[in-house]
Amino acid sequence: MLGPRVESGAPNTIALSGSYLAVSGHSPEVRGISRLRGQGAGNRDIGLGRPKVTPKLAENVPLFVRVPASAAGEACAMEPLRLASLWSRALAGAKAIPVAVEVHLGNGLPQFQIVGLPDVEVRESRERVRVALQACGFEFPQRRITVNLAPADLPKESGRFDLPIALGILLAGAQLPPVAHWPEGGAEVVGELGLDGSLRPVRGALAMAWHAHADTRSLILPAASAAEVALFPQLRVRVAETLAEVCAWLRGGAPLRSAQAWHAAHAGPEAAEAAALLPCANLDLADVRGQEAAREALTVAAAGGHSLLFHGPPGCGKTLLAERLPGLLPPLEECEVVSHAINRSLAGLPLRAGELRQRPCRRPHHSTPAYALTGGGRPLRPGEMSLAHGGVLLLDEIPEFSRACIESLREPLESGLINIARVGGEAVFPADFQLVCTMNPCPCGNPADGSPGCRCSPLQVMQYRSRLSLPVLDRIDLWVPVLPESASVLDGPPGDSSSTVRARVAQAYGIQLARQGCVNARLRIGDTLVHAGLRCAEQRIWHKIASRHRLSARGAHRLLRVARTLADLEQQPRVREKDLLQAAAWRTAF
């Protein structure tokens, strides 16, 4: 027998039969069927449904009885709700925003739901977390699980929330000690889970570690992401290879190793070889024979951080000169090292110890689309401009790039930042790079001066040069012509090597940093006039040059900054007349 039969007119009662409970009031209809679940009397959940049962059905099926709804609530008391919270990070451009991972185990039918604007990868973590917990020997609670990722208006992407969600479920289910009892209370947690409980690397680990360090918190990361974090010993980062290792440490077991200790124990010979590399060891300025004026312009650009355009017929050494610019620059400053390393981490590119202080050099192909140059995608990632931050962006044959690519240079050349706005969000990436570009005089490449070698019409030449618009051209400090050298020069003695020129550049670089705290190319308008130190005679010459060549206000100030760099290379306290004339020659040579 399934249970007692209750007649339609029987007194109001409550009865259990099999595994179901039927609830009703004085009405002849039976409403609200509940499923009684749990493994014991103290662990039973009631979920109210909507089925409608008539009196006839109640008489024929002994399972149902008529009782008041209030009596059902008194008969089956619910457990207290359990809640756990811990911290993680979400990437928003170059920033890593703190995210509170809240896990709630409630009464009701088993369900696993993630809220807080999760992306597809985050929603898929439900299955990864479930299988990983079971693979590590933990009990996955058969409860109504709700995971909230706060703030709710911040988009969450990637699988980096797998590990904090898994730990939150264990905390809420009392399978781990409270966060206050952890070895490093308040540690942030980031990591993607494999189905076997292993931890996989995450993108942007260095950015998250730096922002956690700024908030005076430690971070738990997958061991596969330790290499990039280990380069900065000031970061407090613990690494683990599996979920079980993290849980054992939180229960008082073997401590997790720091990122630096793990990397030192697992670094192979490739890491040691990369650390011994010298910057631009295989590119020497001595390889360029002749071209003394272009070599001097390259030195000025390196010393002052100025943008540079080489124009001339093909085969005369434009690209050869441009490729030597990174080897003339001084090492990255400490703040630049961090920004450069974070950009590479956000882009998912490896970072080796030997490259840590080298000036980056990015050389995209002319078929590169605009969004790859500026950055974008989903999620938003830095582009070639941001990856060249603190270094050189080389655009060979710049007129062959699309118009969108060329015009996108405007903002970063002025501000050193690039603001990317998309439907899914907005991001700001650093893009303080040094632009060096090359171009031919006309589409066919031969000098467009009416010589027999040129096959282009005047209209074609005008259209070709107009691809580089005046607003972009006005933001380039040096326009340097490069002409073919005679054969006698090509087999002549070499000029100064990169190491010799680098010493001159470093000296001028130090003068600028001591005087104004930045290179001359980044001087503000008011500071440019102050540090130029023009006397009345030089000021009249500057005004005359700007008036004769119809320079814009931007062009006149950029000319003055180049003149300031020429004076710094010769350790002169003031800008002289010959500095202004040389800067004007490079400003009006296009």
GIUR-V207307 format. One record per residue. NEAR is the number of other ideal C-beta (glycine too) atoms within 10 Angstrom. Layout:
near = (NEAR/NEAR)
This chain:
near = (6/10/16/12/16/21/10/10/8/11/8/14/13/17/16/14/18/10/9/15/23/25/24/26/16/7/9/13/13/22/16/18/19/17/15/14/17/14/8/6/7/8/11/19/20/20/13/13/11/7/9/11/18/11/17/10/13/22/13/11/16/16/21/23/22/26/20/15/12/11/14/18/12/9/15/17/9/12/14/6/12/15/15/20/16/22/19/28/27/25/25/17/23/23/18/27/15/17/23/14/25/18/24/19/21/16/17/16/12/12/12/19/13/22/12/21/16/19/16/7/17/23/13/14/25/18/11/20/27/17/16/25/24/13/17/20/9/19/11/18/18/14/24/18/25/18/24/18/23/16/13/10/7/15/18/25/20/18/20/30/32/28/29/28/26/27/28/28/26/24/24/24/19/12/15/20/14/11/17/7/11/20/15/16/11/14/20/25/23/29/29/22/27/17/12/11/23/21/26/17/17/24/21/26/29/26/23/29/29/22/21/26/16/9/13/8/18/19/28/26/31/24/23/18/28/27/21/24/27/22/18/18/10/7/19/17/28/24/27/23/17/19/26/17/21/27/21/16/19/22/13/11/13/8/11/24/20/19/27/17/14/23/20/13/9/13/16/7/7/9/16/11/11/16/13/8/13/9/20/20/9/7/16/16/25/15/16/19/15/18/24/11/16/24/19/16/27/25/22/26/29/31/27/27/21/24/21/26/27/25/20/21/20/14/10/18/22/26/18/19/23/25/20/22/24/22/24/26/24/19/12/22/12/7/9/18/17/16/19/25/21/28/28/20/26/27/17/11/12/10/19/16/17/16/19/16/15/21/24/19/23/18/15/20/11/13/10/15/14/16/16/17/27/23/26/18/13/12/22/24/23/28/27/20/28/33/25/28/27/24/21/24/26/23/26/19/16/22/21/17/25/15/12/12/22/22/14/21/28/14/16/25/23/10/11/15/16/24/15/20/11/13/6/13/15/12/23/16/27/21/28/22/27/26/23/31/24/24/21/20/21/23/18/17/17/17/16/23/10/7/9/6/11/19/12/17/12/10/8/15/17/12/14/19/18/10/15/21/13/9/14/20/14/17/18/22/28/25/18/25/18/21/13/16/16/8/8/8/13/11/7/12/7/11/16/15/13/22/12/13/23/21/12/16/23/16/14/24/21/12/19/22/13/8/14/17/10/13/21/31/22/15/24/11/11/8/16/18/14/12/20/23/14/20/12/7/10/19/14/12/17/22/12/12/21/19/10/10/13/8/19/12/10/13/19/17/17/25/24/25/23/25/30/26/29/25/22/25/18/11/9/14/10/13/27/19/14/12/24/24/13/18/26/21/16/24/23/15/14/15)
